[in-house]
């Protein structure tokens, strides 16, 4: 049985991905990463009611160093290793985010969760991932993290998400850099974009359901030794950087 940690999994796409994995014939023990213990407990109870038998709550705040290291100690004591890390926790930030006039404070807050949070979590759990025969890291990004996407559109609405977009571009860089540094090991490290999904990040305005969005996360979280590494993918395939 493989051990999985999904950060920000008490709701939305993270919870939907956790459900898919936890209900897959007892192949996975899933840790529901949640900053809020009470909300995480509600999510775990809901999955157990749905039939999940191997699922645990892991309190973790991706912006808190002490919280992250405490969480890593829990997984080390209970599981001994981590097979799959899904860096899903993210925030959308406040508007206006336009780089030419948006508040730097908003940019810093977004990077603290969306980029530095993923870096901190990954660093803390790397020793446990290295104990797995095929360690996998999935960084949940966005098509807004694609520089090609921004160059190819004149949509003024994109300016509302400049800071968010920049944080996801940085997250994509993390995937590439880690994949390169760990290329001589068994790691598979990729970014994925779930697409424009109806979640609380966008006031439920997205086109996709969380169940649809979660599929690409699960797809790249469960790849085998022949799967890609250092890539950026949507449900339709490779996404240009």
C-alpha positions as CSV (number, residue, x, y, z in Angstrom):
1,X,0.0,0.0,0.0
2,X,1.3,3.4,-1.0
3,X,1.3,6.4,1.3
4,X,0.0,9.7,0.0
5,X,0.0,13.2,1.4
6,X,-2.2,15.9,-0.2
7,X,-1.9,19.4,1.3
8,X,-5.0,21.6,1.4
9,X,-7.1,18.5,1.1
10,X,-10.0,19.3,3.4
11,X,-12.0,20.8,0.5
12,X,-12.2,21.3,-3.2
13,X,-9.9,19.6,-5.7
14,X,-7.6,18.2,-3.0
15,X,-10.5,16.5,-1.3
16,X,-11.8,15.1,-4.6
17,X,-8.4,13.7,-5.4
18,X,-8.2,12.2,-1.9
19,X,-11.5,10.5,-2.5
20,X,-10.4,8.9,-5.8
21,X,-7.3,7.5,-4.3
22,X,-8.7,6.5,-0.9
23,X,-11.5,4.5,-2.6
24,X,-9.2,2.7,-5.0
25,X,-9.3,-0.9,-3.6
26,X,-7.1,-0.2,-0.6
27,X,-4.1,0.7,-2.7
28,X,-3.4,3.9,-0.9
29,X,-3.3,5.3,2.6
30,X,-4.1,9.0,2.2
31,X,-3.2,11.7,4.6
32,X,-5.6,14.6,4.4
33,X,-3.4,17.7,4.9
34,X,-5.4,20.5,6.5
35,X,-4.4,23.7,8.3
36,X,-7.6,23.6,10.3
37,X,-7.9,20.4,12.3
38,X,-11.7,20.7,12.7
39,X,-12.2,21.1,8.9
40,X,-9.8,18.3,8.2
41,X,-11.7,16.0,10.6
42,X,-15.0,16.7,8.8
43,X,-13.3,15.8,5.5
44,X,-11.9,12.6,6.9
45,X,-15.3,11.6,8.3
46,X,-17.0,12.3,5.0
47,X,-14.5,10.0,3.1
48,X,-14.9,7.3,5.7
49,X,-18.6,7.4,5.3
50,X,-18.1,7.1,1.6
51,X,-16.1,3.9,2.2
52,X,-12.5,4.9,2.6
53,X,-10.7,2.7,5.1
54,X,-7.1,3.9,4.9
55,X,-7.3,7.7,5.5
56,X,-5.8,9.9,8.2
57,X,-5.9,13.6,9.2
58,X,-2.6,15.4,9.1
59,X,-2.7,18.9,10.5
60,X,-0.2,21.0,8.4
61,X,0.1,24.7,7.7
62,X,2.3,25.0,4.6
63,X,3.3,28.5,5.7
64,X,4.5,27.3,9.1
65,X,7.9,25.7,9.4
66,X,7.2,24.1,12.8
67,X,3.8,22.8,11.6
68,X,5.5,21.2,8.5
69,X,8.2,19.5,10.5
70,X,5.7,18.2,13.1
71,X,3.7,16.8,10.2
72,X,6.7,15.1,8.7
73,X,7.5,13.5,12.1
74,X,4.0,12.1,12.3
75,X,4.2,10.5,8.9
76,X,7.7,9.2,9.7
77,X,6.4,7.5,12.9
78,X,3.2,6.1,11.4
79,X,4.2,5.2,7.8
80,X,8.0,5.3,7.7
81,X,8.0,6.5,4.1
82,X,6.0,8.7,1.7
83,X,5.3,7.5,-1.8
84,X,3.3,10.4,-3.2
85,X,3.4,14.1,-2.3
86,X,0.7,16.3,-3.8
87,X,1.4,20.0,-3.2
88,X,-2.2,21.2,-3.6
89,X,-2.6,24.0,-1.0
90,X,-3.0,27.4,-2.6
91,X,-4.8,30.7,-2.3
92,X,-6.1,33.0,-5.0
93,X,-5.2,36.3,-3.4
94,X,-7.0,39.7,-3.5
95,X,-7.6,41.8,-6.6
96,X,-6.2,44.0,-8.2
97,X,-3.1,41.8,-8.9
98,X,-1.7,43.6,-12.0
99,X,2.1,43.6,-11.7
100,X,2.5,47.2,-12.8
101,X,0.3,48.6,-9.9
102,X,-0.7,45.8,-7.6
103,X,0.3,45.7,-4.0
104,X,3.5,44.0,-3.2
105,X,2.0,42.7,0.0
106,X,-0.5,40.6,-2.0
107,X,2.3,39.2,-4.1
108,X,4.3,38.2,-1.0
109,X,1.2,36.5,0.6
110,X,0.5,34.5,-2.5
111,X,4.1,33.4,-2.9
112,X,4.3,32.4,0.8
113,X,1.5,29.8,0.3
114,X,1.6,28.9,-3.4
115,X,5.4,28.7,-3.8
116,X,7.4,28.8,-0.6
117,X,4.8,26.6,1.0
118,X,5.4,23.9,-1.6
119,X,9.2,24.3,-1.3
120,X,9.1,24.0,2.5
121,X,6.8,20.9,2.4
122,X,8.9,19.2,-0.3
123,X,12.1,19.8,1.5
124,X,10.7,18.5,4.8
125,X,9.3,15.3,3.2
126,X,12.1,14.5,0.8
127,X,13.8,12.1,3.3
128,X,10.6,10.1,3.5
129,X,10.1,10.2,-0.2
130,X,13.6,8.9,-0.8
131,X,12.6,5.8,1.1
132,X,9.9,5.0,-1.4
133,X,10.7,2.7,-4.4
134,X,9.1,5.2,-6.8
135,X,8.6,8.6,-5.2
136,X,6.2,11.0,-6.9
137,X,5.7,14.7,-6.5
138,X,2.7,16.5,-8.1
139,X,2.7,20.2,-7.9
140,X,-0.8,21.5,-8.6
141,X,-0.3,24.5,-10.8
142,X,-2.6,26.4,-13.2
143,X,-2.7,27.3,-16.9
144,X,-2.2,30.8,-15.6
145,X,1.3,29.7,-14.7
146,X,2.1,29.2,-18.4
147,X,4.0,32.2,-19.8
148,X,3.0,31.1,-23.2
149,X,-0.7,31.4,-22.2
150,X,-0.1,35.0,-21.1
151,X,1.7,35.9,-24.3
152,X,-1.0,34.4,-26.4
153,X,-4.0,36.3,-24.9
154,X,-5.1,39.9,-24.7
155,X,-7.7,39.3,-22.0
156,X,-7.7,42.1,-19.6
157,X,-9.2,39.7,-17.0
158,X,-5.8,38.0,-16.7
159,X,-4.5,41.2,-15.0
160,X,-6.7,40.3,-12.1
161,X,-4.5,37.3,-11.5
162,X,-1.0,38.5,-12.2
163,X,0.3,37.7,-8.7
164,X,-1.4,34.3,-8.6
165,X,0.0,33.6,-12.1
166,X,3.5,34.5,-11.1
167,X,3.3,32.2,-8.0
168,X,2.3,29.3,-10.2
169,X,5.0,30.0,-12.8
170,X,7.5,29.8,-9.9
171,X,5.8,26.5,-8.8
172,X,6.4,25.2,-12.4
173,X,10.1,26.2,-12.0
174,X,10.2,24.1,-8.8
175,X,9.0,21.1,-10.7
176,X,11.6,21.5,-13.4
177,X,14.5,22.2,-11.1
178,X,13.7,19.3,-8.7
179,X,13.2,16.9,-11.6
180,X,16.7,17.9,-12.9
181,X,18.4,17.7,-9.5
182,X,16.8,14.3,-8.8
183,X,17.0,12.8,-12.3
184,X,19.5,10.2,-11.2
185,X,17.0,8.8,-8.7
186,X,13.6,7.2,-9.2
187,X,11.7,10.5,-8.7
188,X,8.8,11.5,-10.9
189,X,8.1,15.2,-10.5
190,X,5.5,17.1,-12.6
191,X,3.2,20.1,-12.5
192,X,-0.4,19.7,-13.5
193,X,-3.2,22.2,-14.2
194,X,-6.7,21.1,-13.2
195,X,-8.3,23.8,-15.4
196,X,-10.7,26.5,-14.5
197,X,-12.6,24.7,-11.7
198,X,-15.5,25.8,-9.5
199,X,-13.9,26.2,-6.1
200,X,-13.9,28.7,-3.3
201,X,-10.8,30.2,-4.8
202,X,-12.9,31.7,-7.6
203,X,-16.3,31.9,-5.9
204,X,-17.3,28.7,-7.7
205,X,-17.2,30.4,-11.1
206,X,-15.1,27.7,-12.9
207,X,-16.2,25.4,-15.7
208,X,-15.0,22.1,-14.3
209,X,-16.2,20.2,-11.3
210,X,-13.7,19.3,-8.6
211,X,-14.2,15.6,-9.6
212,X,-13.2,16.4,-13.2
213,X,-10.3,18.5,-12.1
214,X,-9.0,15.9,-9.7
215,X,-8.5,13.3,-12.4
216,X,-5.4,14.9,-13.8
217,X,-3.8,15.1,-10.4
218,X,-4.5,11.4,-9.7
219,X,-3.3,10.5,-13.2
220,X,0.2,12.0,-12.6
221,X,0.3,10.9,-9.0
222,X,-0.1,7.3,-10.0
223,X,2.3,7.1,-12.9
224,X,4.8,4.2,-13.1
225,X,8.5,4.1,-13.8
226,X,7.9,4.8,-17.4
227,X,6.0,8.0,-16.7
228,X,7.3,11.5,-17.5
229,X,9.2,13.8,-15.1
230,X,9.8,17.5,-15.3
231,X,6.7,18.2,-17.3
232,X,3.5,20.4,-17.2
233,X,0.3,18.7,-18.0
234,X,-3.5,19.1,-18.2
235,X,-6.1,16.5,-18.9
236,X,-5.5,17.1,-22.6
237,X,-1.8,16.5,-22.4
238,X,1.4,18.6,-22.3
239,X,1.0,22.3,-21.5
240,X,3.5,24.9,-23.0
241,X,5.6,26.6,-20.4
